[in-house]
Amino acid sequence: MVMRLISSDELKSILIKVFKALNVYEEHAELIADSLVCANLRCVDSHGVSRGLDFIYGIRIGEINPRPNIKVVKEDSTSVLVDGDRGIGIPVAYEVTKKVVEKAKSLGVGVGAAKNLWNVGALAYYVMKVANEGLVGIALANARARISIPGVKSAIVGTNPIAVGIPTASEPIILDMALSTAAFGKIVLAARKGEKIPDGWALNKEGKPTTDPKEALEGFLLPVGGYKGFGLAVIVDILCSIFIGAPYGLIISGKGPYTQGGFLIIAISPNMFRSYDEFVRDVSNYVSTLKSLPRDPEVEILMPGEPEARCYKERLSKGIPLDDEVWNQLIKISKELGINVGF
């Protein structure tokens, strides 16, 4: 497959122009582009430009509101609930994240949630912002049911990602994982590229294993870790739906691969339990201890988010590789909207 290298600044500029041309608020367009490009920079391509194309489709068919009136439904000193007015979830989740950071800095903890929104993109984007403020961040989101278990001919729960951000003396520790063996976006990307998917990722519509991404999109994803992952996905589904008044996976509606039920984020100050300096020192010592454990010479112990941080630096320097199909779709849309992208 032919890949094209494009700088993060150029890609962000194109995306901002496209979303603005689709009547998205300028501030929102900038946030959406920043989140998508951040995902590509971190090698999480399923949540990068590819996800942006889904948003564009949703706006064009009238399902996604390009200019949402984001409202606070309920708020107190430590919590906030926001209604996203059917907008792209990234600006909505960003607003909630800002509020929980403020609350955690003031009172030690902040809990925020959002409903009535579309996909929030990669959860790492939000916990990174929390961790960079010297706080521990935990984010959850639920989505349309796509996970099942062998022998069941129906989806049961969504891929329902979990993300955690922990500040350190250098790069924060960032865990961001879907509770399917592979994120749904990776299946979509494989289908677009015409590539097979590994065994153990998905089932066809009859509940049988498949390596065909198109069959997987018509069928179901498998949970990470078997029944343990399935159990976690159920818990996230409840916390991001019934708990905050949003739909759970089986009743989430939407025509495109950009659905979301709800979003939940928690920011916690280490100062609630000990001094921040002591906390960061001990986390750094902990990481050093793990990395110095006996191992084969060719084996490296990496912290959660470390491969993505390395990819970020490399792609920031060398450019982001986009396959021809994704790139051509972006350029086609740009031209349809009368945008001169210079390519």
Backbone hydrogen bonds in HBPLUS format (Angstrom, degrees):
<---DONOR---> <-ACCEPTOR-->    atom                        ^
c    i                          cat <-CA-CA->   ^        H-A-AA   ^      H-
h    n   atom  resd res      DA  || num        DHA   H-A  angle D-A-AA Bond
n    s   type  num  typ     dist DA aas  dist angle  dist       angle   num
A0324-ASP N   A0002-VAL O   3.10 MM 322  5.85 142.2  2.25 164.1 162.0     1
A0004-ARG N   A0322-LEU O   2.77 MM 318  5.18 162.5  1.80 143.1 148.5     2
A0322-LEU N   A0004-ARG O   2.75 MM 318  5.18 159.1  1.80 146.2 152.5     3
A0006-ILE N   A0320-ILE O   2.98 MM 314  5.20 150.7  2.07 130.1 138.3     4
A0320-ILE N   A0006-ILE O   2.74 MM 314  5.20 174.3  1.75 143.5 141.8     5
A0011-LEU N   A0007-SER O   2.98 MM   4  6.22 166.8  2.00 155.8 159.7     6
A0012-LYS N   A0008-SER O   2.90 MM   4  5.98 160.2  1.94 146.3 152.1     7
A0013-SER N   A0009-ASP O   2.96 MM   4  6.08 155.8  2.02 143.4 150.2     8
A0014-ILE N   A0010-GLU O   3.04 MM   4  6.33 157.6  2.09 150.6 155.5     9
A0015-LEU N   A0011-LEU O   3.04 MM   4  6.28 168.6  2.05 153.3 156.2    10
A0016-ILE N   A0012-LYS O   2.93 MM   4  6.12 160.7  1.97 152.5 157.6    11
A0017-LYS N   A0013-SER O   3.11 MM   4  6.30 164.0  2.14 147.2 151.2    12
A0018-VAL N   A0014-ILE O   2.93 MM   4  6.21 158.1  1.98 153.1 159.5    13
A0019-PHE N   A0015-LEU O   2.96 MM   4  6.17 172.7  1.96 156.7 158.0    14
A0020-LYS N   A0016-ILE O   2.92 MM   4  6.05 158.1  1.97 150.6 157.3    15
A0021-ALA N   A0017-LYS O   2.94 MM   4  6.06 152.1  2.02 142.8 150.6    16
A0022-LEU N   A0018-VAL O   3.08 MM   4  6.37 126.5  2.38 137.8 152.1    17
A0022-LEU N   A0019-PHE O   3.11 MM   3  4.94 134.9  2.33  91.3 104.1    18
A0024-VAL N   A0019-PHE O   3.01 MM   5  5.47 156.6  2.07 152.8 150.8    19
A0023-ASN N   A0020-LYS O   2.95 MM   3  5.14 148.5  2.05 113.7 114.5    20
A0029-ALA N   A0025-TYR O   2.79 MM   4  6.05 159.3  1.83 158.2 164.9    21
A0030-GLU N   A0026-GLU O   2.98 MM   4  6.23 155.1  2.04 151.0 156.9    22
A0031-LEU N   A0027-GLU O   3.14 MM   4  6.42 153.7  2.21 141.9 148.6    23
A0032-ILE N   A0028-HIS O   2.84 MM   4  6.07 165.4  1.86 158.4 162.4    24
A0033-ALA N   A0029-ALA O   2.95 MM   4  6.07 167.9  1.97 148.3 151.9    25
A0034-ASP N   A0030-GLU O   2.94 MM   4  6.01 155.5  2.00 141.1 148.4    26
A0035-SER N   A0031-LEU O   2.95 MM   4  6.17 161.0  1.99 151.4 155.4    27
A0036-LEU N   A0032-ILE O   3.00 MM   4  6.21 167.5  2.02 155.4 158.8    28
A0037-VAL N   A0033-ALA O   2.93 MM   4  6.00 169.6  1.94 154.1 157.2    29
A0038-CYS N   A0034-ASP O   2.91 MM   4  5.92 151.1  1.99 140.3 149.2    30
A0039-ALA N   A0035-SER O   3.06 MM   4  6.30 152.1  2.14 144.9 151.4    31
A0040-ASN N   A0036-LEU O   3.11 MM   4  6.50 158.0  2.16 146.8 152.3    32
A0041-LEU N   A0037-VAL O   2.81 MM   4  6.05 161.0  1.85 154.3 159.8    33
A0042-ARG N   A0038-CYS O   3.02 MM   4  6.21 142.4  2.16 141.9 151.6    34
A0042-ARG N   A0039-ALA O   3.16 MM   3  5.12 123.6  2.49  93.6 107.6    35
A0044-VAL N   A0039-ALA O   2.81 MM   5  4.96 152.1  1.88 162.1 152.8    36
A0043-CYS N   A0040-ASN O   3.03 MM   3  5.07 160.0  2.07 110.8 113.2    37
A0047-HIS N   A0044-VAL O   3.04 MM   3  5.89 160.9  2.07 123.2 128.5    38
A0048-GLY N   A0045-ASP O   3.19 MM   3  4.89 168.7  2.20 104.2 105.2    39
A0051-ARG N   A0048-GLY O   2.92 MM   3  5.45 125.8  2.22 112.5 124.9    40
A0052-GLY N   A0048-GLY O   3.10 MM   4  6.48 148.3  2.20 143.7 153.3    41
A0052-GLY N   A0049-VAL O   2.91 MM   3  4.73 113.1  2.37  90.5 108.3    42
A0053-LEU N   A0049-VAL O   2.93 MM   4  6.32 145.3  2.05 154.8 163.0    43
A0054-ASP N   A0051-ARG O   3.06 MM   3  5.08 122.3  2.41  94.6 109.3    44
A0055-PHE N   A0051-ARG O   3.10 MM   4  6.53 152.8  2.18 148.0 154.9    45
A0056-ILE N   A0052-GLY O   2.97 MM   4  6.28 157.9  2.02 150.6 156.5    46
A0057-TYR N   A0053-LEU O   3.06 MM   4  6.30 158.3  2.11 144.6 149.7    47
A0058-GLY N   A0054-ASP O   2.97 MM   4  6.27 159.4  2.01 150.1 155.7    48
A0059-ILE N   A0055-PHE O   2.92 MM   4  6.25 152.1  2.00 153.5 160.5    49
A0060-ARG N   A0056-ILE O   2.99 MM   4  6.18 162.8  2.02 150.7 155.6    50
A0061-ILE N   A0057-TYR O   3.04 MM   4  6.30 145.8  2.16 151.5 159.7    51
A0063-GLU N   A0058-GLY O   2.96 MM   5  5.29 134.0  2.17 165.6 167.7    52
A0064-ILE N   A0058-GLY O   3.05 MM   6  5.15 168.2  2.06 114.4 115.2    53
A0062-GLY N   A0059-ILE O   3.05 MM   3  5.13 154.9  2.11 104.0 111.5    54
A0065-ASN N   A0086-ARG O   2.84 MM  21  5.43 170.4  1.85 147.1 145.9    55
A0071-LYS N   A0083-ASP O   3.07 MM  12  5.24 159.1  2.11 149.6 153.5    56
A0083-ASP N   A0071-LYS O   2.77 MM  12  5.24 163.0  1.80 158.4 164.2    57
A0073-VAL N   A0081-LEU O   2.77 MM   8  5.49 151.9  1.85 145.7 154.7    58
A0074-LYS N   A0081-LEU O   3.37 MM   7  5.19 160.0  2.42 134.3 136.2    59
A0081-LEU N   A0074-LYS O   2.80 MM   7  5.19 151.8  1.87 161.2 163.0    60
A0076-ASP N   A0079-SER O   2.96 MM   3  5.42 163.1  1.99 149.0 151.5    61
A0111-VAL N   A0078-THR O   2.81 MM  33  6.20 156.9  1.86 157.2 165.2    62
A0080-VAL N   A0111-VAL O   2.98 MM  31  6.56 137.2  2.17 150.6 160.9    63
A0113-ALA N   A0080-VAL O   2.93 MM  33  6.39 143.1  2.07 150.1 161.7    64
A0082-VAL N   A0113-ALA O   2.89 MM  31  6.25 153.9  1.96 143.0 151.3    65
A0115-LYS N   A0082-VAL O   3.00 MM  33  6.49 151.6  2.08 159.8 168.2    66
A0084-GLY N   A0115-LYS O   2.87 MM  31  6.07 170.7  1.88 168.5 171.5    67
A0087-GLY N   A0084-GLY O   3.03 MM   3  5.70 150.3  2.12 121.8 129.4    68
A0086-ARG N   A0116-ASN O   2.80 MM  30  5.31 155.7  1.86 141.8 143.1    69
A0118-TRP N   A0087-GLY O   2.91 MM  31  6.00 161.5  1.94 163.5 160.2    70
A0089-GLY N   A0119-ASN O   3.00 MM  30  4.90 125.1  2.31 124.3 127.5    71
A0093-ALA N   A0089-GLY O   2.78 MM   4  5.87 173.1  1.78 163.1 164.5    72
A0094-TYR N   A0090-ILE O   2.94 MM   4  6.00 150.7  2.02 147.1 155.9    73
A0095-GLU N   A0091-PRO O   3.09 MM   4  6.26 154.0  2.16 140.5 145.7    74
A0096-VAL N   A0092-VAL O   3.13 MM   4  6.49 157.9  2.18 149.8 155.7    75
A0097-THR N   A0093-ALA O   2.86 MM   4  6.05 156.0  1.92 145.7 152.8    76
A0098-LYS N   A0094-TYR O   2.95 MM   4  6.25 158.3  2.00 151.0 155.9    77
A0099-LYS N   A0095-GLU O   3.17 MM   4  6.41 156.2  2.23 143.9 149.9    78
A0100-VAL N   A0096-VAL O   2.99 MM   4  6.34 157.4  2.04 154.3 160.0    79
A0101-VAL N   A0097-THR O   3.06 MM   4  6.23 153.2  2.13 150.5 157.6    80
A0102-GLU N   A0098-LYS O   3.13 MM   4  6.39 161.0  2.17 147.4 151.9    81
A0103-LYS N   A0099-LYS O   3.04 MM   4  6.30 159.2  2.08 148.5 154.1    82
A0104-ALA N   A0100-VAL O   2.88 MM   4  5.98 158.8  1.92 144.9 150.8    83
A0105-LYS N   A0101-VAL O   2.95 MM   4  6.12 155.5  2.02 150.1 156.5    84
A0106-SER N   A0102-GLU O   3.13 MM   4  6.28 139.7  2.29 138.0 148.5    85
A0107-LEU N   A0103-LYS O   2.73 MM   4  5.82 172.8  1.74 160.0 162.3    86
A0108-GLY N   A0104-ALA O   2.75 MM   4  4.25 136.6  1.94 116.9 123.2    87
A0269-SER N   A0108-GLY O   2.81 MM 161  4.92 168.6  1.82 147.4 146.7    88
A0110-GLY N   A0267-ALA O   2.87 MM 157  5.13 151.0  1.95 149.9 154.7    89
A0267-ALA N   A0110-GLY O   2.83 MM 157  5.13 163.0  1.86 152.4 157.9    90
A0112-GLY N   A0265-ILE O   2.80 MM 153  5.27 170.8  1.81 163.9 166.6    91
A0265-ILE N   A0112-GLY O   2.82 MM 153  5.27 164.9  1.85 154.0 156.4    92
A0114-ALA N   A0263-PHE O   2.87 MM 149  5.12 145.6  1.99 141.9 148.1    93
A0263-PHE N   A0114-ALA O   2.99 MM 149  5.12 150.3  2.08 147.9 152.4    94
A0119-ASN N   A0258-TYR O   2.82 MM 139  5.01 152.3  1.90 154.5 151.4    95
A0125-TYR N   A0122-ALA O   3.19 MM   3  5.86 149.5  2.29 114.8 120.9    96
A0126-TYR N   A0123-LEU O   3.01 MM   3  5.61 139.2  2.18 115.4 124.4    97
A0127-VAL N   A0123-LEU O   3.32 MM   4  6.72 165.4  2.34 157.5 160.9    98
A0128-MET N   A0124-ALA O   2.88 MM   4  5.79 150.1  1.97 150.9 157.7    99
A0130-VAL N   A0126-TYR O   3.06 MM   4  6.41 152.0  2.14 145.0 153.0   100
A0131-ALA N   A0127-VAL O   2.86 MM   4  5.98 168.4  1.87 146.8 150.0   101
A0132-ASN N   A0128-MET O   2.88 MM   4  5.99 151.7  1.96 145.9 153.7   102
A0133-GLU N   A0130-VAL O   2.98 MM   3  5.29 152.0  2.06 106.5 115.6   103
A0135-LEU N   A0130-VAL O   3.34 MM   5  5.61 153.9  2.41 138.0 138.3   104
A0134-GLY N   A0131-ALA O   2.91 MM   3  5.14 156.7  1.96 114.8 116.8   105
A0136-VAL N   A0268-ILE O   2.85 MM 132  5.10 169.2  1.86 157.7 155.8   106
A0268-ILE N   A0136-VAL O   2.86 MM 132  5.10 156.2  1.92 147.1 154.7   107
A0137-GLY N   A0165-GLY O   2.91 MM  28  4.89 162.6  1.94 141.4 147.3   108
A0165-GLY N   A0137-GLY O   2.80 MM  28  4.89 157.0  1.85 139.2 144.4   109
A0138-ILE N   A0266-ILE O   2.91 MM 128  5.14 152.8  1.98 149.0 155.6   110
A0266-ILE N   A0138-ILE O   2.78 MM 128  5.14 154.0  1.85 150.1 159.0   111
A0139-ALA N   A0163-ALA O   2.84 MM  24  5.09 164.4  1.86 145.6 150.1   112
A0163-ALA N   A0139-ALA O   2.89 MM  24  5.09 155.1  1.95 153.2 153.9   113
A0140-LEU N   A0264-LEU O   2.80 MM 124  5.19 156.7  1.85 156.9 162.4   114
A0264-LEU N   A0140-LEU O   2.95 MM 124  5.19 167.7  1.97 150.9 151.3   115
A0141-ALA N   A0161-PRO O   3.33 MM  20  5.78 144.8  2.47 154.1 154.0   116
A0142-ASN N   A0262-GLY O   3.31 MM 120  5.89 154.4  2.38 147.8 153.6   117
A0261-GLY N   A0142-ASN O   2.87 MM 119  5.35 166.7  1.89 141.8 138.7   118
A0145-ALA N   A0249-GLY O   3.01 MM 104  4.43 156.7  2.07 108.0 104.1   119
A0146-ARG N   A0157-VAL O   2.78 MM  11  5.95 144.7  1.90 125.8 126.6   120
A0221-LEU N   A0146-ARG O   2.67 MM  75  5.80 165.5  1.69 149.2 154.2   121
A0147-ILE N   A0157-VAL O   2.67 MM  10  5.27 167.9  1.69 174.9 174.1   122
A0156-ILE N   A0147-ILE O   2.70 MM   9  5.75 162.2  1.73 159.6 161.4   123
A0157-VAL N   A0147-ILE O   3.37 MM  10  5.27 154.3  2.44 132.5 139.4   124
A0148-SER N   A0221-LEU O   2.92 MM  73  6.13 156.1  1.97 173.5 170.1   125
A0152-VAL N   A0149-ILE O   3.05 MM   3  5.83 159.1  2.10 151.9 154.2   126
A0151-GLY N   A0207-GLY O   3.38 MM  56  4.91 165.9  2.41 125.1 129.1   127
A0179-LEU N   A0159-THR O   2.66 MM  20  5.10 165.6  1.68 162.9 161.1   128
A0162-ILE N   A0177-MET O   2.88 MM  15  5.58 157.4  1.93 153.7 156.7   129
A0177-MET N   A0162-ILE O   2.94 MM  15  5.58 168.6  1.95 161.4 163.1   130
A0164-VAL N   A0175-LEU O   2.77 MM  11  5.08 148.7  1.87 139.9 149.1   131
A0175-LEU N   A0164-VAL O   2.86 MM  11  5.08 164.0  1.89 154.5 158.7   132
A0166-ILE N   A0173-ILE O   2.86 MM   7  5.05 157.6  1.91 147.1 154.2   133
A0173-ILE N   A0166-ILE O   2.88 MM   7  5.05 153.2  1.95 153.8 153.4   134
A0174-ILE N   A0304-PRO O   3.04 MM 130  5.41 146.0  2.16 131.9 128.9   135
A0224-VAL N   A0179-LEU O   3.00 MM  45  5.48 160.8  2.04 118.6 123.0   136
A0181-THR N   A0222-LEU O   2.76 MM  41  5.87 157.8  1.81 160.0 158.9   137
A0186-LYS N   A0183-ALA O   2.95 MM   3  5.39 137.8  2.14 108.5 119.7   138
A0187-ILE N   A0184-PHE O   2.99 MM   3  5.22 126.2  2.29 101.9 115.9   139
A0188-VAL N   A0184-PHE O   3.05 MM   4  6.47 158.8  2.09 153.2 159.1   140
A0189-LEU N   A0185-GLY O   2.92 MM   4  6.10 156.9  1.97 143.0 149.4   141
A0190-ALA N   A0186-LYS O   2.95 MM   4  6.11 155.7  2.01 140.1 146.4   142
A0191-ALA N   A0187-ILE O   2.94 MM   4  6.20 155.4  2.00 150.2 156.8   143
A0192-ARG N   A0188-VAL O   2.98 MM   4  6.25 154.1  2.05 147.5 154.7   144
A0193-LYS N   A0189-LEU O   2.97 MM   4  6.21 146.8  2.08 144.8 153.9   145
A0194-GLY N   A0190-ALA O   2.88 MM   4  5.91 117.0  2.29 136.8 152.7   146
A0195-GLU N   A0190-ALA O   2.91 MM   5  5.00 156.8  1.96 148.3 149.5   147
A0194-GLY N   A0191-ALA O   3.24 MM   3  5.01 143.9  2.38  92.2 102.6   148
A0197-ILE N   A0211-THR O   2.86 MM  14  4.83 169.9  1.87 139.0 142.5   149
A0222-LEU N   A0201-TRP O   3.01 MM  21  5.61 161.5  2.04 137.4 134.1   150
A0210-THR N   A0202-ALA O   3.23 MM   8  5.90 149.6  2.33 134.7 132.6   151
A0203-LEU N   A0220-PHE O   2.65 MM  17  5.07 164.6  1.68 157.0 159.0   152
A0220-PHE N   A0203-LEU O   2.92 MM  17  5.07 157.4  1.97 130.9 138.3   153
A0204-ASN N   A0208-LYS O   2.58 MM   4  5.33 153.7  1.65 152.8 159.1   154
A0207-GLY N   A0204-ASN O   2.84 MM   3  5.36 161.6  1.88 123.2 125.8   155
A0215-GLU N   A0212-ASP O   3.09 MM   3  5.30 118.7  2.48 102.4 117.0   156
A0216-ALA N   A0212-ASP O   2.92 MM   4  6.22 152.1  2.00 150.2 159.4   157
A0217-LEU N   A0213-PRO O   2.85 MM   4  6.11 147.1  1.95 142.9 150.8   158
A0218-GLU N   A0214-LYS O   3.18 MM   4  6.43 137.2  2.37 135.1 145.7   159
A0218-GLU N   A0215-GLU O   3.15 MM   3  5.09 127.8  2.44  92.2 106.0   160
A0219-GLY N   A0215-GLU O   2.80 MM   4  5.93 117.9  2.19 134.0 152.0   161
A0228-LYS N   A0225-GLY O   3.34 MM   3  5.63 142.6  2.49 138.6 130.6   162
A0230-PHE N   A0226-GLY O   3.05 MM   4  6.34 156.0  2.11 148.5 156.2   163
A0231-GLY N   A0227-TYR O   2.88 MM   4  5.96 152.6  1.96 137.7 144.5   164
A0232-LEU N   A0228-LYS O   3.06 MM   4  6.39 155.5  2.12 146.4 152.3   165
A0233-ALA N   A0229-GLY O   2.97 MM   4  6.19 156.3  2.02 147.9 154.4   166
A0234-VAL N   A0230-PHE O   3.06 MM   4  6.36 148.1  2.16 146.8 154.8   167
A0235-ILE N   A0231-GLY O   3.17 MM   4  6.48 156.7  2.22 146.4 152.0   168
A0236-VAL N   A0232-LEU O   2.95 MM   4  6.26 164.9  1.97 157.9 161.1   169
A0237-ASP N   A0233-ALA O   2.97 MM   4  6.07 155.2  2.03 141.9 149.1   170
A0238-ILE N   A0234-VAL O   3.08 MM   4  6.40 154.9  2.15 148.7 154.1   171
A0239-LEU N   A0235-ILE O   3.00 MM   4  6.28 168.6  2.02 155.7 158.6   172
A0240-CYS N   A0236-VAL O   2.94 MM   4  5.99 151.6  2.02 152.4 158.8   173
A0241-SER N   A0238-ILE O   3.25 MM   3  5.23 161.8  2.29 103.0 108.0   174
A0243-PHE N   A0238-ILE O   3.07 MM   5  6.14 171.1  2.08 167.5 164.9   175
A0244-ILE N   A0241-SER O   3.09 MM   3  5.56 132.9  2.32 109.8 121.0   176
A0245-GLY N   A0241-SER O   2.74 MM   4  5.61 121.3  2.08 153.6 171.8   177
A0246-ALA N   A0241-SER O   2.75 MM   5  4.13 160.5  1.78 126.2 126.2   178
A0251-ILE N   A0248-TYR O   2.96 MM   3  5.79 151.3  2.04 128.2 136.3   179
A0252-ILE N   A0249-GLY O   3.46 MM   3  5.35 165.2  2.48 100.1 104.4   180
A0272-MET N   A0269-SER O   3.04 MM   3  5.80 169.4  2.05 122.2 125.1   181
A0273-PHE N   A0270-PRO O   3.03 MM   3  5.87 163.2  2.06 124.0 127.9   182
A0274-ARG N   A0270-PRO O   3.07 MM   4  6.18 160.3  2.11 151.6 157.4   183
A0279-PHE N   A0275-SER O   3.06 MM   4  6.34 160.3  2.10 151.2 157.0   184
A0280-VAL N   A0276-TYR O   2.92 MM   4  6.19 169.4  1.93 162.8 163.5   185
A0281-ARG N   A0277-ASP O   2.98 MM   4  6.06 159.0  2.02 143.7 150.2   186
A0282-ASP N   A0278-GLU O   2.94 MM   4  6.12 164.0  1.96 151.2 155.1   187
A0283-VAL N   A0279-PHE O   2.89 MM   4  6.15 152.4  1.97 151.8 160.1   188
A0284-SER N   A0280-VAL O   2.98 MM   4  6.12 162.2  2.01 148.1 153.0   189
A0285-ASN N   A0281-ARG O   2.96 MM   4  6.25 154.3  2.02 146.2 153.7   190
A0286-TYR N   A0282-ASP O   2.86 MM   4  5.98 149.7  1.95 139.6 148.3   191
A0287-VAL N   A0283-VAL O   2.92 MM   4  6.23 160.8  1.96 154.4 158.0   192
A0288-SER N   A0284-SER O   3.02 MM   4  6.25 161.4  2.06 147.3 152.5   193
A0289-THR N   A0285-ASN O   2.89 MM   4  6.10 151.7  1.97 145.6 153.4   194
A0290-LEU N   A0286-TYR O   3.01 MM   4  6.33 162.1  2.04 153.5 157.3   195
A0291-LYS N   A0287-VAL O   3.00 MM   4  6.21 163.8  2.03 152.7 157.2   196
A0292-SER N   A0288-SER O   3.11 MM   4  6.18 127.1  2.40 137.6 149.8   197
A0292-SER N   A0289-THR O   3.24 MM   3  5.28 140.4  2.41  96.8 107.8   198
A0293-LEU N   A0290-LEU O   3.31 MM   3  5.57 168.8  2.33 111.1 113.2   199
A0299-VAL N   A0296-ASP O   2.98 MM   3  5.36 161.9  2.01 117.7 123.6   200
A0306-GLU N   A0303-MET O   2.96 MM   3  5.38 163.9  1.99 136.1 138.2   201
A0309-ALA N   A0305-GLY O   2.92 MM   4  6.12 149.3  2.02 146.2 155.1   202
A0310-ARG N   A0306-GLU O   3.03 MM   4  6.28 154.1  2.10 150.3 156.3   203
A0311-CYS N   A0307-PRO O   2.95 MM   4  6.21 156.3  2.01 146.0 152.9   204
A0312-TYR N   A0308-GLU O   2.85 MM   4  6.04 152.9  1.92 145.5 153.1   205
A0313-LYS N   A0309-ALA O   3.23 MM   4  6.51 159.7  2.27 144.1 147.2   206
A0314-GLU N   A0310-ARG O   3.09 MM   4  6.36 161.1  2.12 149.2 154.6   207
A0315-ARG N   A0311-CYS O   2.81 MM   4  5.98 174.8  1.81 163.1 164.2   208
A0316-LEU N   A0312-TYR O   2.87 MM   4  5.87 148.7  1.97 144.6 153.9   209
A0317-SER N   A0313-LYS O   3.20 MM   4  6.31 142.6  2.35 136.0 144.4   210
A0317-SER N   A0314-GLU O   3.16 MM   3  5.25 126.2  2.46  95.2 108.6   211
A0318-LYS N   A0314-GLU O   2.79 MM   4  5.99 167.6  1.80 157.3 161.1   212
A0319-GLY N   A0315-ARG O   2.73 MM   4  4.68 145.9  1.85 123.7 132.1   213
A0327-TRP N   A0323-ASP O   3.01 MM   4  6.20 175.8  2.02 163.6 165.0   214
A0328-ASN N   A0324-ASP O   2.74 MM   4  5.71 164.7  1.77 147.9 152.9   215
A0329-GLN N   A0325-GLU O   3.02 MM   4  6.14 154.2  2.08 144.2 151.0   216
A0330-LEU N   A0326-VAL O   3.04 MM   4  6.31 157.8  2.09 149.2 155.1   217
A0331-ILE N   A0327-TRP O   2.94 MM   4  6.23 161.6  1.97 155.9 160.8   218
A0332-LYS N   A0328-ASN O   2.87 MM   4  5.95 159.1  1.91 146.1 152.4   219
A0333-ILE N   A0329-GLN O   2.97 MM   4  6.15 163.8  2.00 150.0 153.8   220
A0334-SER N   A0330-LEU O   2.96 MM   4  6.15 156.2  2.02 144.0 151.2   221
A0335-LYS N   A0331-ILE O   2.94 MM   4  6.20 160.7  1.98 153.1 157.0   222
A0336-GLU N   A0332-LYS O   2.97 MM   4  6.23 156.9  2.02 148.2 155.0   223
A0337-LEU N   A0333-ILE O   3.03 MM   4  6.27 138.5  2.21 143.5 154.3   224
A0337-LEU N   A0334-SER O   3.13 MM   3  5.16 128.3  2.41  94.2 107.8   225
A0339-ILE N   A0334-SER O   2.83 MM   5  5.07 167.6  1.84 150.7 147.2   226
A0338-GLY N   A0335-LYS O   2.95 MM   3  4.91 159.5  2.00 104.4 110.1   227
